[in-house]
């Protein structure tokens, strides 16, 4: 079986492990990566289980292409039930961990049970050993990883870790490989509940490729295409730090908790300004983009702050949400999120929600531990990050996320709690990017820009066709295309930044075939159906957790309040026809009017065994 390895099942309750063969029929049914992850999660978790209970599992998946000379495919995925949304967690991380999983011969690490004390896991091709992590419990992510690497001898090792935020049960904590993370949906929180601090893989480079020479030729062709691609060149130069220009001039930079699509003074945080603070670069395994731009603050109150970033989503979340253009504050905030192991998007959006609650008088200084949450006050934002991670004072409430905060405070605050299914929205204004907004609402993980939600067709991408970003209608097929395409891309796993670099449409399928020997992967229609199967299995998992049409919605703000863009395009835009979109979307998906895949659709996708599970969920009134 070329290109694939095995599963490593790790029980942290009993401190045992088991190496399992991948069922042969899974290869063409689920492909690998995200497909394997959801198959395991769907089959092994009971209906509506407790995300922080012993029954939940964390599945870390690598892609079929990881560890090869091919670029922009060395990503790993954290899959579990989300404690933040009580739904599905699929979060993608970078660094070196995916390649080392492949070198050790594993496609998935399945972590189950609950340890009675903090542990770190040492994984080799022979299995797993368990080690006391009490000495690093409470330590930052980088300190914990450095400790374990030193303990294990420091060679041929890659690690992932959680930080203090996950240990303390912050519902949006991530899993970190170095400073790169799978942060969304609270996967780190689940690992924290299992008292797993660090996972270390020790392995030397070893791959089992069907056609190694063909893989090298395709990697060479890919590199030639990338070098001639303008989007790649810009990404190589700036990473995502130049996002302020395009997002603000398009009127899609969410400001003041998504009231505006433009932030005055954004020029102080332009790509050129970040470049002045750049001291180095970093990247994922074998990728020449080196898009992680390392910045250091050299003067002012935040002097000494150092971050491998921030990426666009992080600096937006620490600026637009509170209407502050202090570039140094974004670097320190990003550093703190990485140190503590926090999802920077959910952290920033939750803080921005608190600022609006403060502005409206729903909370006061008595609630905020004396902090004045006035727009522009970046010092208060920094203090809140510390409080969230430690679950200290007001931070204990913020640690629950915007949905639960709105439930606590009431008074109509759900109107402007900016989340979908409990996951805070990313840094793209849905009223001025309607296909993206519709995709937020129907995403299997909630309000993320990943997992196919960000519609590049609204930015001019002609596949399958470019669309007007302000049009209300005719976008359901675009949303479905992007969602299914994301699933098939995450068999690989392709980095989402690489999608505009010009190589993936022509080369991705042949790359999968060269690695595995499976000719079916070179057929685009086959890959499309595989992606559709993965997405529908994820949806069925959501249905079994009680999630259906009622949850496929958007914040009331974007459906009732016009967008203000301060002279940029998009003034007055709203999401006015979401109900009509859902009707069309469900019809094209082959789902019923409640957002549940029909028997006919499931059987078409060879998922007939799921039908009885959904019937059981109906009998329990989950859907």
N, C-alpha and C positions, 0 to 999 in steps of 0.2 A: 504494500500500500504506500505508494510514493506521496511525498508532500505532507503527510499527516503523521501524528504521533499517537499518544494515548491520553487518557484522562487520569488525573491523580486526585483521588477522593481522600480528603483529610478530615478526620473527626477530632475536633479539639476537646470534646468532652472526655473521650476515652484515650486520647493521645495515640490514635492508630491511623494508619493510612492503607489505601488499597489502590493498586495500579490496574486500570481497566482498559480493555480494548474498545476502540470506537466501533459501534455496530456498522457493518459494511453498507447497509442500506441508508445510513444517515448521510453518506458523502454526497449523493446526488439529490437527496431530499432536503437537506439543510445546509450543505456546502461547507460549513466551518464558521469560526468566529462567532458573530452575533447569532447565526442560525443554530449552532450547537448550544449556545448559552440559553436561548429562550426555550429550546426543546427540553433541556434538563430542568430548567425552572418550572416550566409548565407541567411536566410529568411528575415532578417530585414534591411540589408544594401543595398543601391542601387548600381548599377554597377559603378565601378571606382570613388567612392566618395572620398572626401578630408579627409585624415586620421586625420587631426587636425580641421576638421569642425564639426559643430553641429550634422551632420547626423551619425558620427561614434559613436560606443558604446564600452564600456569596460565591459566585462563579466568575473567575477571572479567565478570560478567553484571549488567545492570540489568533492572528489571522494566518491564512494559508501561505501568504507571501512573506511573512516576517522572517528576518534573518538572512534573506537573499540579497544579491547586489542591487535589486530593484529599489528605487527611492520612493519615499513618501508612503510606505506601506507598513511601517514598523509601529503599529498601534495596538493597544490592548484594550479590552472592554471589561468593565465591571458590571455584572448583571445580578440583580437581586430584587426582592420586594422592597420598595421605598418606604422608609419610615416618615418621610415628609409628605408624600402624596397618598400613601396606602395603596399605591398602584405599582407600576413597573419602573424599575431603575435600569436604564442602559446608559452608561457614561463611559466616554472614551478617553484614554490617557496616552501620553507619549513617552519619550525617553528611550531606554534600552530594554525594558522589561519584556516586551513582546518578543524581541529577538532571542533573549535568554530562555524564555519559555520554550521557543522552538528548538534551541540548541540542546536543552535538557530532554526534549522529546515529548513535550506535553502540549496539547491543544487547549485543555481546560484544567484549571485547578478548582475543585469543588470543595468549599470549606463549609462544614456543617457542625452542629452542636454548639456548646458553650463551655469555655474553659473556666475553671474555678479561680484561676489566677492569671496575670498577664504572661503571655508567651510570645516568642518569635519563632518562626518556622524556617528551617534550613532545608531547602529542596535541592536534590540532585537527580540525575537520571535513575538512581536506585530507589528513590522514595523521599521520605520526609523525616526529619528529627525535630523534637520539640525542646525549647530552651526557655528558661525563666527570663522574663522581661521586666521584672519588678524594678530593676535599676534604671530603666529608661521609660517606665510608665510615668506620664506627666511631662516628658521631654518633647521639644519641638520635633517636627518631622525630619529635618536635616540632621539634628543631633542623634536621633534614634537610628537613622540609617547609617551614619558614620560609625556609630558604636558597633553595630552588627557586622558591618564590613570589616572593621578592625578585628573583631573577635574571630571572624572566619578566615582571616589571613590576607584579605584585601585583593585577591586576584580572581579574575573571571567570575565576578559577582555582580548581579543587579538586584535592586531592592525596591519594594514599595512599602509605605508606612502610613499610619494614621497619626494625627496630632492630638494635643490636649482637648481640642473641641470635640472630637469623636468620642474620646474617653468620657467626656462630661455630658454626652448625649445631645449635643447641638444637632438638630435634625437635618442640617444641610452640610455635613462634614464630608470631605472627600478622601480619596486614596492617592498618595503622592509617590511618584518615581523621581527621585531627586527633587526638583522644583516643578516638575510637570505632573499633571494630575488628571484623574477621572473624578471630577468634583460634583457633578450635578446629581441631585436626587437622594443624597445621603447614604451612598454605599459605604463610606468610611464610618458612619454612625453604626451601621450593622456590624462591621468588623469590630468596632469598639465594644459593642454589646457582647461580642464573643471573646473579648479580651485578647484579640490578636493585634499586636503592636506593629510588627514588621514581618514581611515575607521576603526571604532572600533566596535567590536561585544561583547556584554555583554550577557552571557548565563551560566547557570549551566548545568552540564553533564546530557544529556537526549538523549537516543537513542531508536529507534523503530525497533528492530531486530526481524527477523522471528524466529530464533532459537538461543537465547543467549547462551545456554549451548554448542551447537555445535560450535559457534564462539569461545568460551573459549577453547574448546578442540583443535580446529585447531590452535589457537594462541599458545597453549602449544606445539603442535607438531612442529610448525614453529620454535619456540625458541630452541627446542632440536636439530633440523637440523642445525640451524645457529651456535649454540655453537660448533658443530663438524666440521664446515666448515672453511677451512684455509683462504679463501678469506675474510670471515667475521672477523676472528680473526685479520688478518692484517689490515683490515679497522678500526676495533675497536682500534687497537694500534696506527695507524699512520694517519687515515683519508686518505686524498689523498696527504699528504706531502711527501710520498716516491716515487712519480711518476717520479722524476728526473732520477733515476737509470734505470728503464725499458725503458723509452722513449729515453734516450740518447744512451743506449747500443743497442737499436733496430734501431737507426738512424732516429727516427720519431719526434724529438724535434725541431720544426721549429725555426730557428735562423736567425737573420739579414733579417727579412721580407721574410722568407721562401726561402732563398737561400741555407741554410744548414739544415741538420737534426741532428746536434750535436753541443752542446755548450761547448767549452773548459772551464774548471774550474767549471763545474756543481757540483762537489763534495762539494763545499762550501755551496750548498743549498740542501743537501741531507735530507732525513727524519730524520736522526740522528742529523743533525745540527739544524733543526727546533725544534726537541724535546728538545734541550738544552735551548730554549727560551720559552718553553711551561709553562703556568701558570694555565691552567685549560682546561675544556672541555665543550661543549654544544651540544645539539642535538634537533631533532624534537620531537614532541609530542610522548610519549610512545615508543621511539626507543632506544634500549640498545646499539646501535653502538656508540652513542655519538661522531660522526665523526668530529664535529666542534672543532678543536684544537685551543685554545686561546694562542696567542703568544705576548710577550712584549719585546721590545728592551730596554736594560738596559744601553747601553753605546754608545759612538760615536755621530755623528751629528743628528741621528734619535732617540736618547734616549727618551723613553716615548711613542713611537709609540706602539699601542695596537690594535690587530685585532682578531676577531673570524675567523681565517684563517691565511694566504690565502689558498684557495683550489688550486688544481693543475692548473686549467685553469687561475686563477688569477695570481699565481706566475710565470707561464710561460709567460703570457701577459706582465708582468712587468720585465722580465729578458731576455728571448730569443729574443724578438722583437727588443731590443736595445743592445743585447750582453753584458749584465751586470749580474754578479753573486753576487751582493750585497744583501744578505738576508734581512738586515734591511730595505733596500729601498722597497723590495716587501711587507713587513709588513705595512710600512707607506702608500704605494700606495694603498694597499687593504683597509686600514682604511679610506683613503680619498674617495675612490670610494663608500664605504658604507655610509660615512657621507653625501656626495653630492648626493647620489642616482644614481650612474653611473654603467652601464654595464662594468665590468672590462675587458672583452675580447675585445669588440669594442674599448674601450678606449686605451688599450695597442697596438692593431693592428694598429689603426689609428696613434698613436704616432710613432710606428715602420715604418710606411709608410712615415711619415714626415722625419724621420732620413735618409731614403734612398733618398728622394728628396733633402735633404741637402747635402748628400754625392755626389750626381750627379751634384750639382750646380744649380738645378732648383729653389731652394729657398736659400736664404742667411740669414745672421744675421739681415738684414734690414726687412726681412719678419717675422722672429721668435721672434721679440721683444728683439733682442740682445742675445738670447740663442744660444749656440753652440751645435748643435744636432749631436755630434760625438758619434760613438758607444762606449758604456761603460759609458757614462755620465748619471748616474742615477739622479743626482741633477736636470738636465734639465727636465727629465721625470716628476719628482715631481712637478716642477713649471708648466709644461704643464697641469697636472691634475687640478690644481687650475684654470688655465686660461680657460680650456674647460668648467668646471662647471659654471664659471662666465660669459662665452662667452666674454672674455676679450682679446683684441688684436688678436694675432695669434690663440688663443683658439676659437675664433668665427668661424674660418674656420674648425678647427679640429672637432668642434661640429657637423659638417654635415656628418662625416664619410668618409671612403676611396673612395667610388664610386663618391660622389660629389666633393671631393678634386681632383680626377683624371680628372673629367670633367672641373674643374676650371683651372688646370695647363696645361692640354694637354700634348704635346710633347712626346706622347707615354707612359705616366705614367699609363694608364689603363693596360698596360702589366703586371705591378707588383702591382696593387691595389688588395689586397688579400681579395676578398669578393665573395660571390655568391648571386645573386639577391639583392645586396646592403648590406647584412649582413656579417660582417667580419668573416673570418675563425677562427675556434677553434684551439687548440694546438696539432693537430695531422697532420703530414705531409702526404698529399694525395698521393704523388708519391710512398711512401713506404708502404702505406695501401690503396690499390687500391679500394677495396670495399667501404671503408670509403670515399675515394675521389668521387667515383661514387654517393654515397649517399648524399654527400654535394651538388652535382650538381642537384639532383632531389628532395631534401628536400623541403617540402612545406613552410618552413620558411627561407631558405637560408643556409648560411655556418655554421650551428651549429653542435656540436657533439651530441646533444640531439635529441629527436624526432626520434630515431632509426637510426641515421647516423653512430655512432661508431659501426663498425662491430666486435663484440667480436669473431666471427668465425676466424678472422685473428690472434687472440691471442690464438687459440686452442679450443674455445667452440665448442662442437660437434653437436649442435642443430641449424639448421637441419643437418649441416655438417661443419667440419673445412675446411678452404681453405688456400692456399698459398697466402700470402699477396702481392707477386710480380706478380702473374698471371694477365694478361690483360683481359682474357676472362672467360666466364662461371660464372659470379658473379651477373647477373641481378636478378636471383631468390633469392639470398641471400639478396640483397638490398631490394627487395619487402617484403621478410619475416620480416626483421627487422623493416621496416616502418609500416607494418600492425600490427605487434606484439606490437610496441610502442603505436599505437592507442588503441588496446584492453587493454593493461596494464594501460593506462591512463583513463580507466573507474574507476579504483580502488581508488586512483591513486598510482601505485607502484613507489617507488624511483628507479631510474635507477642504483644507486650504488648497490642495492639489487639483481639485476638480476643474478650475479654469486654465490649467497649464498645458492643455492641448493633447495629452497622450492617452488618457484613460479610455476614451470611447473605442479607439482602434486597438489598443494594446492590452487592456485589462483581461479580457477573456483568454487571448493567447498566452498571457503570463500564467494564468491559473492552470491552463492545460499543460504548459511546459513544466510546471512544478509537480502536478499531480498525475499527468498522463490521461486525464479524463477529457475527451474531446467535446463532451457536451458543454463544458464551460466556455468554449469558443463561439457558441450559439447565443446571440443576444436575446432571442426569444426565451431560451431556456433560463438564462440568468434573470430575465424579467419575471418569469413565473416563480423562480426560486425566491426572489425578493418579495413577491406578492404573498407567497406561502408564509414566509417569516413574519411579515407584517400582520397577517391575519391570525397567526398563532399568538403573537403578542396581544392582539386585540381580544382574543378569546381569554387569555390570561387576565386582562383587565376586567372583562365581563364577569369572570369568576370572583373578582375582588369587589364586585358591586358597582362597577363603573360602566356607564352607558351614555345615552344621548344627553341626559341632564347634565353631564360633566363635560361634554364637548361644547364648551362655551368660551366666551371672552369676558374680561372685566366689563362691568356696566359702563365704566367711564368711556371706553372706546366705542360703545354702541349708542351713547346718548349725548356725549359732549363733543363739540367740534374741535378738531386739532388746530392749534395756533403755531404758525411757523415763522413769524416775525419777518415776513417779506419773502421767504423762500417758497418753493412750490408746495402745494398740499394744504393751504389754508382752508379750514372749514370741513376737511374730510372727516367722515365717520364710517363705521361699519354699520350699514343700514339693512343689509339683506342677509344676515347670517343664517336665518332659518331656511331661506331658499337655498343657500349654499349647501347646508347640511342635507336637505332633501336630495339634491342632485348628487352630492358626494356619496351618500349611502346607496343610492340607486346604482351608480357606476361601480361602487365597491362590491355590490351583491350582498348588501346587508339589509336587515329589516329596518323599519322606521324608528326603532329604538337603538339602532347602532350595533346590532348583534349580527355576526356573519350567519347567513342562512345555511340550511342543510345542503342546498344545491351548490353553493359556493365552496363550502368546506369539502364536499365530495369531489368537486372539480379540482381542487388543490391537493387531493389525496390526504385530506385531514378528516376523513369521515369519523375517526375515533373521537374527535372533539365534540361531536353532536350530542352525545349522551352527557358529557360534562356540562354543556350549556343548558340542557334540559334539567339537570340536577340544580344548577344555579337558579333557574327560574322557579323550581319547586321550593327553594329556600328564600324566594323573594329578593335575591341579590340583583336581578335584572328584570 
